[in-house]
Amino acid sequence: MKDKITKEKLIKYLNITEKALKMAENNIDNKMKEDAEKILIMVRCYLSDAKHFEKQGDKVNAFGAINYAHGWLDCGARLGIFNVKDDKLFTVK
């Protein structure tokens, strides 16, 4: 089912993003705390939106919001704002 956004797929990616968020929160570069907090606010907002959309039955926007949240985390990881090495949760080398 590659052309459907299922509840299971939403839960899977929501869990992955929440796990990545926790890792990012615990691995902030001390010199970049202000930038990190700006990113984390956006991530939390998009995750909240995703949960809201999912409760409304809007799987497309829920999935989109999850991907935006994770994109912010990946950006922080690539810029070195989050000192993370897990290449299963982040696009890091």
N, C-alpha and C positions, 0 to 999 in steps of 0.2 A: 504494500500500500504506500507507494512513494508519492502519490498525488493527494494524500489526505493528511490532515493534522488531527491526530487522534488524541484523546485524553491521556493515553499512556505516553505519547510523544511529548506532550506539554509537560507532564510530570517529570519525565526523564530530563528534559532540558532545563526546567525550573530547578530541579535538584542539583544539576551540574553547575548552574550559575550561582546558586546559593552557596555551594561548596567553594567555588572560586572566590566569591565575595568574602567568605570567612578567612580564606587563605590570604587574600589581599589585605584585609583589615589587620591581620597579624604580622604583615611583612612590609610595612611602609618604610621607605627610605627616610631617615630622620631629617634630611635637608629638604624634603619635598612634602612635608606634612600638609601644608596649606593646599597644594595642588591635589594631593591624595584625597583630602576631605571633599573638595569640589567634585572629583570623579565619583567618590563613594555616595555622595548625595544623589547624583544622577542615576547611579546604579540602583539605589534603593527606591527611587521614584519610579523607574521603569519596571522594577520587580513588583512594586505595588500596583502599577497599572496592569501588568500581566495578570496578576491574581484577580483584579477587578474584572477585566475582560473575560477571563475564564469563568468566573462566577456568573457572568451575564450570558454565557454560551457563545461568546465571540472568540472562537479559537484562532482565527486568522490574526486579529489584532493582539491577542495574548501571545502568540508565537513571535510576532514582530517585536513586541515590547521585550520579551526575553532576549531576543537577539540583539536589540539595542543595548540592553543592560550588559550583556556579555561583551559586546563590542567596546564599551567604555572600559571594562576591566582589561581587555586585551591591549587597548591603547596605553593604559597605565603601566602594564607589564612591559610592553615594548619600549616605552620611554624611560624605564628604570625607576618609576615612581613606586612600584611594588617590586620588592626583591623576591620574585617567585621563579622557580625553575621547572615546575610541573608542566610538561608539554602536552599533557592530556587535558588540562584545564585552561591553558593559555597558549597563545601563539608566540612562544619563546623558543630561542635556539638552545 
